[in-house]
C-alpha cells in the first residue's frame, strides 16, 4: 500500500492477533493498528483513532461482530464517511456469512485462510474509492445541472434535444416556461411543439428544420410562438445536428432564447428613429420657409426708406411668418415629447 493504514482490530486472542498482523505485513500492507476487546474501547477508538479499516473477530467477551457492525454503521452515518468492515472468524455458517454481507460487511475471512486478507483489504478500499469518486462526480453533475437551470432562468433561454431515432423530445425547465408551462407539465413532441408555433411561421420553420436534418451541421432561425396564455413571443433558436458514421442525423440539440423584449425594444427604437428623422426633416425644410421670409422682409426694411414701403403691410407679413415659425416649433416640441 502507498499510505500507512490505520487498522482497528477487534480481537481478544494474542495468538490470532499475531497471525493477522503477520499476514498483513506479508501482503505488503504498511499499517499502524489499535487493538480493542470491549465495546467501550471500540467506540472510543472509532472517534480517536479514526481507522481506515476495521477487522473484527465474531465473538468477544460480552461483545460480538453484530453489535460492532451496528456501532460502525451509526458512526459512518454520523461522520458521513465509509470504512471497510471485514469479519474474521474461526468458523462460520453459510447463512451467517450471507447475513453479514447483507448487513454491510465488506468481506468475511476464516482464520485458517488469512492469506486472502491483504487482497480483501485492498479490494474493499478500492471499492470505497470508486464509490467516493462516483458520488463526487454525481455531486458535480447535480451542481452543474442546478447552475445550468439557474443560468437558463436568468438569461431566459431553454435547451432541448430531439432523438430522431426514437422521436423522444427532452426540454429543460426554462424551455417549458418559455411556452407557458410549468416544467414537465406536458410530454413534448413534434406535434405539440408546432401547435404553439405562430401560423405564419410554421411552414418556414419546418423547412429550416428539415434542411438542417438533411444536409446541415448547424442551423439558426427566428420564429414566433403563441404560448399557453396566448402571448405572442419571438424566439431565436440555434440547432446543432449530430450524425453517425454514415452521416445520418440522429440527434438535434437546440438552444432557444426568448427575444420578445428585444424585439419590442427594436421596434420602439425604429419608431423613435423615424420620429427623429421627421423632426430633422421639419427642422431642415419646414423651418426654412418662414425663416427665409422673415429674413427677406427684414433686409427689405433695412434697404429702403420708410416712405417707399408700406410698413403696416410689411409688419403683417413678418407677423404671419413668425406665427408660421411658432407653429412649426410647437410641432417639433410635440414630436419630441412623443419620443420621451
Secondary structure as GFF3:
##gff-version 3
##sequence-region A 1 340
A	DSSP	beta_strand	5	10	.	.	.	ID=ss1
A	DSSP	alpha_helix	14	26	.	.	.	ID=ss2
A	DSSP	beta_strand	31	36	.	.	.	ID=ss3
A	DSSP	alpha_helix	39	48	.	.	.	ID=ss4
A	DSSP	beta_strand	53	57	.	.	.	ID=ss5
A	DSSP	beta_strand	59	60	.	.	.	ID=ss6
A	DSSP	beta_strand	63	64	.	.	.	ID=ss7
A	DSSP	alpha_helix	65	79	.	.	.	ID=ss8
A	DSSP	beta_strand	84	89	.	.	.	ID=ss9
A	DSSP	alpha_helix	94	103	.	.	.	ID=ss10
A	DSSP	beta_strand	107	110	.	.	.	ID=ss11
A	DSSP	three_ten_helix	111	116	.	.	.	ID=ss12
A	DSSP	alpha_helix	117	155	.	.	.	ID=ss13
A	DSSP	beta_strand	157	163	.	.	.	ID=ss14
A	DSSP	beta_strand	169	171	.	.	.	ID=ss15
A	DSSP	alpha_helix	173	178	.	.	.	ID=ss16
A	DSSP	alpha_helix	190	195	.	.	.	ID=ss17
A	DSSP	alpha_helix	202	215	.	.	.	ID=ss18
A	DSSP	beta_strand	218	226	.	.	.	ID=ss19
A	DSSP	beta_strand	232	243	.	.	.	ID=ss20
A	DSSP	beta_strand	249	258	.	.	.	ID=ss21
A	DSSP	alpha_helix	260	281	.	.	.	ID=ss22
A	DSSP	pi_helix	282	286	.	.	.	ID=ss23
A	DSSP	alpha_helix	287	303	.	.	.	ID=ss24
A	DSSP	three_ten_helix	306	308	.	.	.	ID=ss25
A	DSSP	alpha_helix	311	339	.	.	.	ID=ss26
###
